[in-house]
Amino acid sequence: MKTFSEEEVEINTEQVLDFDNSISIEKNEEIKEETVAYLTARLAINANNIYYFTVLVEYPSTSPQNDKGLSGFATVYKVLNIEDYINNNEQDLNQEQELTQEQIQRERQIQEKLKKKAYAVFQDIQYSLGSGGQTKVKCPFFDNITVTKDQRKCQGVTICPHIDDQIKLAKHCDVDFDSEVFKTVKSGLSNRSIYTNTLAFYLAIIKKTCPKTLPNSSSCTGLPVLRKIKENTLTQYKANSNQSNSRTSLILQCKDGYFIGCSLWSNGDSYHRFIQVPESCDVSLIRSLLNRESFDRSLIKDKCSFPHLDEFNCPYEAQLENMPCEVKFYRFISINLIECPFVVLLCIGEQTHPPPPPNNVPKAI
């Protein structure tokens, strides 16, 4: 059973000259020489844009579509590590030696294990890829062996219509979270987080009904109101904070003793609404929202993704919009991953939207 290493895999390339015939020789321009690597008979890439990794990349590099020349970036992953090889190949068999049933079963298990690693290439990418189709083709890059070619298309990102244009127009081919665009995002979110959290908290509490069941078996129709635990009661709970019980825990989680109660609650009544106001919220803003009072609108920038205020200073959930993208992703997986344990990911085109936040947990974690 022969296993190719990275050095043993033959890469079929050819030397070509990239020049513009309209350029005069008298201009003494340098003629650039490129090495072309063919992934299929009609799909080629500049060999300088091929990178080798042992771990999957969540934000793979790409390049703008070039109709007059080569474009795209390819990433090659090795899915068979040395432990896999040692643990599953105790006996060094010749190619002509007939395999036993046990060895055949073991080889199938290895193939399935490697196939899961190979298919994780698309699963670990943080871009939304949608569905695609698979075809079997000959791959010149791997000495014309048969591979499975899977093509996907970036589905873009879903954004809020109020997003800052600086963010909305942030096209990219590589993700740099230290860039000025993302520094601006991080700074803006940090400054507005308390107001955003407060509006989100308000939207959540007005959707919840009071859990109290009345004697006639009907539900309580009381409205959410802001209440505060008496100072002496709060002091007593703080003094007994070492006592482990749910009631003490609920009381101490209330910001400065504030909680959301029920408008129909009366002294001695129980099982009505009780929602702690978290530390990340602004109590005065909650009071104004519940009482339908006006407040300083400038405290909240109308550019955060969620939520927003309408002309009456009432929070609402903005309808999200899709930003389409034309980037293509190609995945090439060898039919026999034991003989050729490599996967190629090719990305072509420019991402015409800001990078999405991480949503997929890498399989290796």
C-alpha positions as CSV (number, residue, x, y, z in Angstrom):
1,M,0.0,0.0,0.0
2,K,1.8,3.1,-1.2
3,T,1.2,6.5,0.4
4,F,2.4,9.7,-1.3
5,S,4.1,12.3,0.8
6,E,3.9,16.0,-0.2
7,E,7.2,15.7,-2.0
8,E,6.2,12.5,-3.9
9,V,3.1,13.9,-5.5
10,E,3.9,15.0,-9.0
11,I,2.6,18.5,-9.9
12,N,2.0,18.9,-13.6
13,T,2.9,22.5,-14.5
14,E,4.1,24.3,-17.6
15,Q,6.0,27.5,-18.1
16,V,4.2,30.3,-19.9
17,L,5.0,33.9,-20.6
18,D,2.6,36.6,-19.5
19,F,3.0,39.7,-21.7
20,D,1.1,42.3,-23.6
21,N,1.9,42.4,-27.3
22,S,0.9,46.0,-27.5
23,I,3.9,47.0,-25.2
24,S,6.9,48.1,-27.2
25,I,10.2,46.3,-26.5
26,E,11.8,49.7,-26.5
27,K,10.1,50.4,-23.1
28,N,12.4,47.8,-21.6
29,E,9.5,46.3,-19.6
30,E,10.2,43.1,-17.7
31,I,8.5,40.0,-19.0
32,K,6.9,38.1,-16.2
33,E,7.3,34.4,-16.1
34,E,4.5,32.4,-14.4
35,T,4.2,28.8,-13.4
36,V,0.8,27.5,-14.2
37,A,-0.8,24.6,-12.3
38,Y,-3.8,22.8,-13.8
39,L,-6.4,21.5,-11.4
40,T,-8.6,20.3,-14.3
41,A,-8.0,20.5,-18.1
42,R,-9.7,23.9,-18.1
43,L,-9.1,25.3,-14.6
44,A,-5.6,26.7,-14.0
45,I,-4.0,28.8,-11.3
46,N,-0.7,30.6,-10.8
47,A,1.5,28.1,-8.8
48,N,2.7,31.0,-6.7
49,N,-0.8,31.3,-5.3
50,I,-0.9,27.8,-3.9
51,Y,-0.4,27.4,-0.2
52,Y,0.1,24.2,1.9
53,F,-1.5,23.8,5.4
54,T,-1.9,21.0,7.9
55,V,-4.9,22.8,9.5
56,L,-8.1,24.1,7.9
57,V,-8.5,27.8,7.2
58,E,-11.7,29.5,8.2
59,Y,-11.2,32.5,6.0
60,P,-9.4,31.3,2.9
61,S,-7.7,33.9,0.7
62,T,-9.0,34.7,-2.8
63,S,-8.4,37.2,-5.6
64,P,-10.5,39.3,-8.0
65,Q,-11.7,37.6,-11.1
66,N,-9.3,38.1,-14.0
67,D,-10.8,37.4,-17.4
68,K,-7.5,38.0,-19.2
69,G,-5.3,35.8,-17.0
70,L,-5.0,33.5,-14.0
71,S,-6.9,34.3,-10.8
72,G,-7.7,32.7,-7.5
73,F,-5.9,31.2,-4.5
74,A,-5.6,27.5,-3.7
75,T,-5.0,25.9,-0.4
76,V,-3.7,22.3,-0.1
77,Y,-4.4,20.3,3.0
78,K,-2.9,17.0,4.1
79,V,-5.6,14.9,5.8
80,L,-3.4,11.9,6.7
81,N,-1.0,12.5,9.6
82,I,1.8,10.3,10.8
83,E,-0.3,8.9,13.7
84,D,-2.9,7.7,11.2
85,Y,-0.3,6.0,9.1
86,I,1.5,4.2,12.0
87,N,-1.6,3.1,13.8
88,N,-3.2,1.6,10.7
89,N,-0.3,0.3,8.8
90,E,1.5,-2.1,11.1
91,Q,2.5,-4.4,8.2
92,D,4.2,-3.1,5.2
93,L,2.5,-4.8,2.3
94,N,3.6,-5.0,-1.3
95,Q,1.3,-3.7,-4.0
96,E,0.9,-7.2,-5.4
97,Q,0.2,-8.9,-2.0
98,E,-3.4,-9.8,-1.6
99,L,-5.1,-8.1,1.3
100,T,-6.9,-10.1,4.0
101,Q,-10.5,-9.3,4.9
102,E,-9.3,-7.7,8.1
103,Q,-6.9,-5.4,6.2
104,I,-9.6,-4.5,3.7
105,Q,-12.0,-3.6,6.5
106,R,-9.2,-1.5,8.2
107,E,-8.5,0.3,4.9
108,R,-12.2,1.1,4.6
109,Q,-12.2,2.6,8.1
110,I,-9.2,4.7,7.2
111,Q,-10.8,5.9,4.1
112,E,-14.0,6.9,5.9
113,K,-11.9,8.7,8.6
114,L,-9.9,10.6,6.0
115,K,-13.1,11.4,4.0
116,K,-14.6,13.1,7.1
117,K,-11.5,15.2,7.4
118,A,-11.6,16.1,3.8
119,Y,-15.3,17.1,3.8
120,A,-14.6,19.4,6.8
121,V,-12.9,21.8,4.4
122,F,-16.2,23.4,3.4
123,Q,-17.7,23.0,6.9
124,D,-15.0,25.0,8.6
125,I,-15.2,28.0,6.2
126,Q,-17.0,30.9,7.9
127,Y,-18.6,32.1,4.6
128,S,-22.0,30.8,3.7
129,L,-21.5,28.5,0.7
130,G,-24.9,27.1,-0.1
131,S,-25.4,23.8,-1.9
132,G,-23.4,22.5,-4.8
133,G,-22.9,19.6,-7.2
134,Q,-20.1,17.0,-7.4
135,T,-18.5,15.6,-10.5
136,K,-15.6,13.2,-11.0
137,V,-12.7,14.6,-13.0
138,K,-9.0,14.0,-13.8
139,C,-6.7,16.3,-11.9
140,P,-3.4,17.2,-13.6
141,F,-2.2,18.7,-10.4
142,F,-2.1,15.2,-8.8
143,D,-0.7,13.4,-11.9
144,N,-4.1,12.9,-13.5
145,I,-5.7,10.8,-10.8
146,T,-9.5,10.8,-10.4
147,V,-10.8,13.3,-7.9
148,T,-14.2,14.5,-6.8
149,K,-14.8,18.2,-7.7
150,D,-17.4,20.1,-5.7
151,Q,-18.3,23.7,-6.7
152,R,-20.0,26.1,-4.4
153,K,-20.8,29.8,-4.5
154,C,-20.6,32.4,-1.7
155,Q,-24.1,33.3,-0.5
156,G,-22.9,36.7,0.7
157,V,-23.9,38.1,4.1
158,T,-27.1,39.2,5.8
159,I,-26.8,42.8,7.1
160,C,-28.9,45.5,8.7
161,P,-29.9,48.3,6.3
162,H,-28.6,50.8,8.8
163,I,-25.0,49.5,8.8
164,D,-22.3,52.1,8.3
165,D,-21.3,52.5,4.7
166,Q,-17.6,52.1,5.7
167,I,-18.5,48.6,6.8
168,K,-21.0,47.8,4.1
169,L,-18.5,48.6,1.3
170,A,-15.6,46.8,2.8
171,K,-14.7,44.4,0.0
172,H,-11.9,42.0,0.7
173,C,-9.8,39.1,-0.5
174,D,-8.1,38.5,2.8
175,V,-9.5,38.9,6.3
176,D,-7.6,41.3,8.6
177,F,-9.3,41.9,11.9
178,D,-6.7,44.5,12.8
179,S,-7.6,46.7,9.9
180,E,-9.1,50.2,10.5
181,V,-12.5,49.0,9.4
182,F,-12.7,46.4,12.1
183,K,-11.1,48.7,14.7
184,T,-13.9,51.1,14.0
185,V,-16.5,48.4,14.4
186,K,-15.0,47.2,17.6
187,S,-14.8,50.7,19.0
188,G,-18.3,51.6,18.0
189,L,-19.8,48.4,19.5
190,S,-17.9,48.9,22.7
191,N,-19.2,52.5,23.1
192,R,-22.8,51.6,22.3
193,S,-23.0,48.2,23.9
194,I,-24.9,49.4,27.0
195,Y,-27.6,51.1,24.9
196,T,-27.8,48.2,22.5
197,N,-28.1,45.7,25.3
198,T,-30.8,47.8,26.9
199,L,-32.9,48.0,23.8
200,A,-32.5,44.3,23.2
201,F,-33.5,43.6,26.8
202,Y,-36.6,45.8,26.4
203,L,-37.7,44.0,23.2
204,A,-37.3,40.7,25.0
205,I,-39.4,41.6,28.1
206,I,-42.3,43.2,26.2
207,K,-42.7,39.9,24.2
208,K,-43.0,37.8,27.4
209,T,-46.3,37.5,29.2
210,C,-46.6,37.2,33.0
211,P,-46.4,33.6,34.1
212,K,-49.0,34.0,36.8
213,T,-52.1,31.9,36.4
214,L,-55.3,33.4,37.9
215,P,-57.9,31.5,40.0
216,N,-60.2,31.2,36.9
217,S,-57.3,29.5,35.1
218,S,-56.7,32.4,32.8
219,S,-53.3,34.0,32.4
220,C,-52.3,37.3,34.0
221,T,-52.6,40.3,31.6
222,G,-50.3,42.5,33.7
223,L,-47.8,44.7,31.8
224,P,-44.0,44.8,32.5
225,V,-43.0,47.6,35.0
226,L,-39.7,48.6,36.5
227,R,-39.6,47.9,40.2
228,K,-36.8,48.1,42.9
229,I,-36.2,45.9,45.9
230,K,-36.2,47.9,49.2
231,E,-32.7,48.8,50.4
232,N,-33.0,47.1,53.8
233,T,-34.2,43.9,52.1
234,L,-31.4,44.1,49.6
235,T,-28.9,44.6,52.4
236,Q,-30.1,41.5,54.2
237,Y,-29.7,39.4,51.1
238,K,-26.2,40.8,50.5
239,A,-25.3,39.9,54.1
240,N,-26.4,36.4,53.5
241,S,-24.9,36.0,50.0
242,N,-22.9,33.0,51.2
243,Q,-26.2,31.1,51.5
244,S,-26.7,29.0,48.4
245,N,-30.4,29.2,47.3
246,S,-32.1,30.3,44.1
247,R,-34.0,33.3,45.6
248,T,-30.8,34.9,47.0
249,S,-29.1,34.3,43.7
250,L,-32.0,36.0,41.8
251,I,-32.1,39.0,44.1
252,L,-28.3,39.6,43.9
253,Q,-28.3,39.4,40.1
254,C,-30.5,42.5,39.9
255,K,-28.7,45.7,39.0
256,D,-28.8,48.0,42.0
257,G,-31.9,46.0,43.1
258,Y,-33.9,46.7,40.0
259,F,-36.1,44.1,38.3
260,I,-39.0,43.9,35.8
261,G,-42.2,43.1,37.7
262,C,-45.9,42.9,36.8
263,S,-48.3,45.9,36.9
264,L,-51.0,43.7,38.6
265,W,-48.8,42.5,41.4
266,S,-49.9,43.3,44.9
267,N,-48.1,42.8,48.3
268,G,-48.2,39.2,49.3
269,D,-49.0,38.0,45.8
270,S,-46.6,35.5,44.1
271,Y,-45.7,33.8,40.8
272,H,-45.9,37.1,38.9
273,R,-43.2,38.3,36.4
274,F,-39.8,38.7,37.9
275,I,-36.9,39.5,35.5
276,Q,-33.6,40.8,36.8
277,V,-32.2,43.9,35.2
278,P,-28.7,42.9,34.1
279,E,-25.6,45.0,34.8
280,S,-25.1,45.5,31.1
281,C,-28.3,47.6,30.9
282,D,-29.2,51.3,31.6
283,V,-31.9,51.5,34.2
284,S,-33.0,55.0,33.3
285,L,-33.3,54.1,29.7
286,I,-35.5,51.0,30.6
287,R,-37.7,53.3,32.7
288,S,-38.1,55.7,29.8
289,L,-38.9,53.0,27.3
290,L,-41.5,51.3,29.6
291,N,-43.1,54.7,30.4
292,R,-43.0,55.8,26.8
293,E,-41.0,58.9,27.8
294,S,-38.7,60.8,25.5
295,F,-35.0,60.6,26.0
296,D,-31.8,61.8,24.4
297,R,-31.8,59.9,21.0
298,S,-28.2,60.9,20.3
299,L,-27.1,58.4,23.0
300,I,-27.9,55.7,20.4
301,K,-26.3,55.7,17.0
302,D,-28.7,54.6,14.3
303,K,-26.0,52.5,12.7
304,C,-25.8,49.5,15.0
305,S,-27.1,46.2,13.5
306,F,-29.7,45.6,16.2
307,P,-32.0,47.1,17.4
308,H,-33.0,50.6,16.1
309,L,-35.3,53.3,17.1
310,D,-38.2,54.6,14.9
311,E,-39.3,58.2,14.7
312,F,-41.3,57.8,18.0
313,N,-38.2,56.6,19.9
314,C,-39.6,53.0,20.0
315,P,-37.1,50.1,19.5
316,Y,-37.9,47.9,16.5
317,E,-36.2,45.0,14.7
318,A,-34.9,46.1,11.3
319,Q,-35.5,43.8,8.4
320,L,-32.2,42.3,7.4
321,E,-31.0,42.5,3.8
322,N,-28.7,40.1,1.8
323,M,-25.5,41.3,0.2
324,P,-24.8,38.9,-2.7
325,C,-21.4,37.7,-3.7
326,E,-19.9,35.9,-6.7
327,V,-16.9,34.2,-5.2
328,K,-16.6,30.6,-6.3
329,F,-15.2,27.8,-4.1
330,Y,-13.9,24.6,-5.6
331,R,-13.0,21.5,-3.5
332,F,-10.9,18.7,-5.0
333,I,-10.8,15.4,-3.0
334,S,-8.9,12.3,-4.2
335,I,-11.0,9.2,-4.7
336,N,-8.4,7.2,-2.8
337,L,-7.3,9.3,0.1
338,I,-4.8,6.7,1.4
339,E,-2.8,6.9,-1.8
340,C,-3.2,10.7,-2.2
341,P,-4.2,12.2,1.2
342,F,-4.6,15.8,0.0
343,V,-7.5,18.2,-0.5
344,V,-7.4,21.3,-2.6
345,L,-9.6,24.3,-1.9
346,L,-9.6,26.9,-4.8
347,C,-11.2,30.3,-4.3
348,I,-11.8,32.7,-7.2
349,G,-13.3,36.2,-7.1
350,E,-13.4,39.2,-4.7
351,Q,-15.6,39.1,-1.6
352,T,-18.0,42.0,-2.2
353,H,-19.1,42.3,1.4
354,P,-17.5,42.6,4.9
355,P,-16.2,39.4,6.4
356,P,-18.9,37.5,8.4
357,P,-18.3,36.9,12.1
358,P,-17.3,33.3,13.1
359,N,-20.3,31.1,13.2
360,N,-19.0,27.6,12.5
361,V,-17.0,25.8,15.2
362,P,-13.9,24.2,13.5
363,K,-14.1,20.4,13.6
364,A,-10.6,20.2,15.1
365,I,-11.9,22.0,18.3
